[in-house]
Amino acid sequence: MNMEWIESLLGYPEGNLPEPLPGVICSILEEAPEHTDIQGGYLIMDEFEIRDERKIQVNGLEFHPTRSIAHQVRSAEKLAFFMITAGEGITTWSQQELTRGDPMAGFIIDLIGSEIVVSALDIMQEDLAGKMKSAGFNITNRYSPGDCGWPVTDQQKLFALFPANFCGITLSESSLMHPIKSVSGIIGIGKHVRKTAYACDLCEMETCLYRYRKTTRSTP
């Protein structure tokens, strides 16, 4: 993560951050590692069934992703379910800055926290891709409950596949993860699947994380 990327997240052209933002961001980036506790992992399921192009059954649990997501994993021979978090510290730090009366610093820390967990997930996905490639398999894009209209309540079923409090991540009754800067989801694995560009033109979710990253960043 660098200054140019933070500039793009804040909506400024490269090199056009007004003062005192450059100094504030540099200070936050230097201190951020002290406030993160990145943990994550995945489990690979060999036995599952995709039914009616909208249902995925695993271990007696039935997930209901959208047709577009089910289509991407329909040829998978395995499914990887994942969870990853940046830890609670980054959110606590952001809230402390807000309480101290520095909303800009609080906002930037929160923004960086979101990017930290997604960047960590990028690394996890690359690790999975490398391991699967050595075994002769490809992987699909990653998808999470809440993406493209996939009901967020399916988080409850996804969490049921993992040990309780896996990597310190818990789920509320309303299906919100804690720590807040956490992500979970699935990745398809198989000889005949592939990773594609996110079909943002087919999705109505204007606030989707991947739509935002696609339009503001050209490299992973």
Secondary structure in CASP SS format (residue, H / E / C, confidence):
PFRMAT SS
TARGET T0000
AUTHOR 0000-0000-0000
METHOD secondary structure of the structure
MODEL  1
M C 1.00
N C 1.00
M H 1.00
E H 1.00
W H 1.00
I H 1.00
E H 1.00
S H 1.00
L H 1.00
L H 1.00
G C 1.00
Y C 1.00
P C 1.00
E C 1.00
G C 1.00
N C 1.00
L C 1.00
P C 1.00
E C 1.00
P C 1.00
L H 1.00
P H 1.00
G H 1.00
V H 1.00
I H 1.00
C H 1.00
S H 1.00
I H 1.00
L H 1.00
E H 1.00
E H 1.00
A H 1.00
P H 1.00
E H 1.00
H H 1.00
T C 1.00
D C 1.00
I C 1.00
Q E 1.00
G E 1.00
G E 1.00
Y E 1.00
L E 1.00
I E 1.00
M E 1.00
D C 1.00
E C 1.00
F C 1.00
E E 1.00
I E 1.00
R E 1.00
D C 1.00
E C 1.00
R C 1.00
K E 1.00
I E 1.00
Q E 1.00
V E 1.00
N C 1.00
G C 1.00
L E 1.00
E E 1.00
F E 1.00
H C 1.00
P C 1.00
T C 1.00
R H 1.00
S H 1.00
I H 1.00
A H 1.00
H H 1.00
Q H 1.00
V H 1.00
R C 1.00
S C 1.00
A C 1.00
E C 1.00
K E 1.00
L E 1.00
A E 1.00
F E 1.00
F E 1.00
M E 1.00
I E 1.00
T E 1.00
A C 1.00
G C 1.00
E C 1.00
G H 1.00
I H 1.00
T H 1.00
T H 1.00
W H 1.00
S H 1.00
Q H 1.00
Q H 1.00
E H 1.00
L H 1.00
T H 1.00
R C 1.00
G C 1.00
D C 1.00
P H 1.00
M H 1.00
A H 1.00
G H 1.00
F H 1.00
I H 1.00
I H 1.00
D H 1.00
L H 1.00
I H 1.00
G H 1.00
S H 1.00
E H 1.00
I H 1.00
V H 1.00
V H 1.00
S H 1.00
A H 1.00
L H 1.00
D H 1.00
I H 1.00
M H 1.00
Q H 1.00
E H 1.00
D H 1.00
L H 1.00
A H 1.00
G H 1.00
K H 1.00
M H 1.00
K H 1.00
S H 1.00
A C 1.00
G C 1.00
F C 1.00
N E 1.00
I E 1.00
T E 1.00
N E 1.00
R E 1.00
Y E 1.00
S C 1.00
P C 1.00
G C 1.00
D H 1.00
C H 1.00
G H 1.00
W C 1.00
P C 1.00
V H 1.00
T H 1.00
D H 1.00
Q H 1.00
Q H 1.00
K H 1.00
L H 1.00
F H 1.00
A H 1.00
L C 1.00
F C 1.00
P C 1.00
A C 1.00
N C 1.00
F H 1.00
C H 1.00
G H 1.00
I C 1.00
T E 1.00
L E 1.00
S C 1.00
E C 1.00
S C 1.00
S C 1.00
L C 1.00
M E 1.00
H E 1.00
P C 1.00
I C 1.00
K C 1.00
S E 1.00
V E 1.00
S E 1.00
G E 1.00
I E 1.00
I E 1.00
G E 1.00
I E 1.00
G E 1.00
K C 1.00
H C 1.00
V C 1.00
R C 1.00
K C 1.00
T C 1.00
A C 1.00
Y C 1.00
A C 1.00
C H 1.00
D H 1.00
L H 1.00
C C 1.00
E C 1.00
M C 1.00
E C 1.00
T C 1.00
C C 1.00
L H 1.00
Y H 1.00
R H 1.00
Y H 1.00
R H 1.00
K H 1.00
T H 1.00
T H 1.00
R C 1.00
S C 1.00
T C 1.00
P C 1.00
END
